[in-house]
Every structure is written in C-alpha cells, then in structure tokens.
Amino acid sequence: MQKVRTRWNYFKDRLIDRYGEIVYKIGVDAGFTCPNRDGTKAYGGCAYCSQQGSLSPNQDPNLEIKDQIKKGMAFVQRRYGAQKFIVYFQSFTNTYDKPEVLRQRYESALIDDRIVGLSIATRPDCINGEVIEVLKEFQKKCSYFTVELGLQSAHQNTLEWVNRQEGTAEYIQAMKLLREAGIPVISHIILGFPEESLQDMVETLDLAQHQGSAGVKLQMLHIIRGTKLGVMYEKNPFNLYSMHEYGEVVLKLVERLDPKVEIHRITGETEKEQLIAPDWVKHKTKFFDWFENELEKRNSYQGKTFESGPSFALAKE
Ligand code: SF4
C-alpha cells in the first residue's frame, strides 16, 4: 500500500494520482554532447559533470535508444513489476543539435503504449525558437512531457566556480520561451556550494519558483570520481554539509516553496563506487525518512512560509 504524503508535493505521488500506479523513469544516453564539453563554450564541462553522463550503471550508452529503453524497462519490470514508463533523456544536453536530429531521437523513444511520456534534460543556453517548436510537437504526442533545466545556482560567482559557462540571464530567457510555449519545466538546483549561505540558496529557489517552474530537483553537492570537482576536492578538501546540515536547508526551502510546485528530488543520486564525498549521500532512504519525520515532528509542510507576489527574479526580466 502506497503511503499518502500530505506534507509535501512529491512528484511520484502525483504520477500515481494521474496514472493509478507508479510510473518509472528510464534514463537514456541519446548520443548528445554539450556546448560546455565540445569546445563551443568550453572543454571538459561543469566541474561536477562526469564523463559518463548521469546514466545508471544498468544502462549501456552504446546501445540504440530503443534498445536502452527496452533494457531499462525489462529491468524495472522484473524488479518492481513496472507497467508504465517515462523516457528520460538524461545524459548531457538533450536539445543540443539540429531540429531534425532532435525529432528523430525523441521519436525513436516512443516505442510502445507503456511509455506515457518524455522528460528532456538540457541547459538554458540550448533552448531557442527552433528547439521550442520540436518540443511542442512532442508535448502533443505525450500525456506527460517536461523539460529539465539546469539552473544550479542564481549566483554568478558559484556558476563561475563550477565552470558553468552561463548565468541567470540564459535561465530567465529559456524559462520565458518555455513558459510562453506552455511546456512544464523542472529546475535543477544544487545545494551546499561551499561559498553559499542559506540566503543564497533561498534566492536560487525563489528564482526557480517565480520563473514558473512546475517542479524542482534539489540536490546535495557531492563529489564524483573522475570529475574536475573530484580533482579539486582531493587536492584541497572543502567543507561539505553533513546530512543534518543539509536537511535543515531542505526543510527551510520546502517550507518556502509554493505548494503547487512538485518536488522531484530532495537529495543526490549517484553510484556508490563513484562517490568521493560526502558518504551520507549513499544513504538516500535514511535521508528521506529523516526528512519526513522532521516534517511531522515540527508540524512543518511545503508552503508553510510561502509568499506569493512580485519576486526579485521576475523584476530582473
Ligand atoms: S551542462 Fe550538463 S552536460 Fe554540460 S557540462 Fe554541465 S553538467 Fe555536463
């Protein structure tokens, strides 16, 4: 029996409301690269970006898209009895190519009726008018369709520290195009950058919510082997949040978040073998349980301190 959560707007619960069962995401590597990796903006990518992309180790990026999907579906079907799926274009920048290439790759994911939709991960500077037209075509074909946009931080010094090679101006412009097209956006936010205060993270969340994000993914800054951040950290370790420090930040942000905004993630997700630090990120369920208990204990809930009205984010447009 699925637990009914009343204190926060968890994305997985909303999928159950909509489809009557748990819907599983199947991550794929569709063969895209990224302007921050191929030299268009920079080489090597963001400091936390892994060479393998963010794909699950159960996946094989060398397979065709349809075969990655079949493999992923078979795995979660065996393990959880899954019947419905969202194909998640996960690795690298999935709007970074010509419209005809995007069309062909997205189309190749719609292999049968068990796939209820697509989720397309990308970066703000890879959203433009031509891309929007393709996204709109696929939104019409799917009952679920979202774009996942990397914001990470609203603060330029942080974005420079991780070599993001874009800023809030690109995010605001991409959000405007997506909003006007009626395409729901999930904004990715990284919490716990060493130089950021709670107020800085609040400002990042406010930017995401006031720009009209339908959902947010909150992620603890964690250090992965083989990344630039991994090299920096091993040479010169910097402070990373403990589970409780991080938890306090998440509780504050969730209280501040509009109850309508779905929360897709509250912590990081990475392979145990690839993780350098902090170790607690491996124990996702432990954090999840702690978070739910604390909400209960403190009589806290999403939106408790939410303030609607004009925001610093829209004022900048
Ligand atoms: S934008 Fe995404 S894919 Fe590109 S380098 Fe940064 S993390 Fe990697």
Residues whose N, C-alpha, C, O or C-beta is under 5 A from the ligand:
A	BS01	SF4	C34 N36 G45 C46 C49 F92 T93 R123
